Amino acid sequence: MIAIGEASRQCGVGIETIRYYEREGIVPRPARALNNRRLYSASDVGRLRFLKKCRDLGFPLSDAKALLELSEGSAEDCRSVKELAEAHITSVQSKISELRRLEHALSELTANCDSGNVQCPMLQRLRTMDDI
């Protein structure tokens, strides 16, 4: 059993994030020592690592929690996992599309920029354009 600081180091999740996960019921509250300090087992650290990996992949916290629950179930439900992952892929693709649109808009706006101009063409365009 280890303290929260060591659990944080081992799983790469900040102490405040761990406490948040506990308050929100995303992970179970850990055991307590006689001095009331949290004590984390290898299993607790494993859960936190799992959540970190899900978050690193961009899964929303609700989906990360669902994936954690699915991973700890008596029978892993691969269909549900696939559905969550496919929905996330769609979301990522949508974000990429939006970022490309923003990149194109910014490229167009900056194409006319020239250092030394008295009036900035980009700022003028931003004042007058309807929508990006």
Helices and strands as residue ranges (DSSP letters): H 4-11, H 15-23, E 31-32, E 38-39, H 42-56, H 61-72, H 78-111, H 121-128
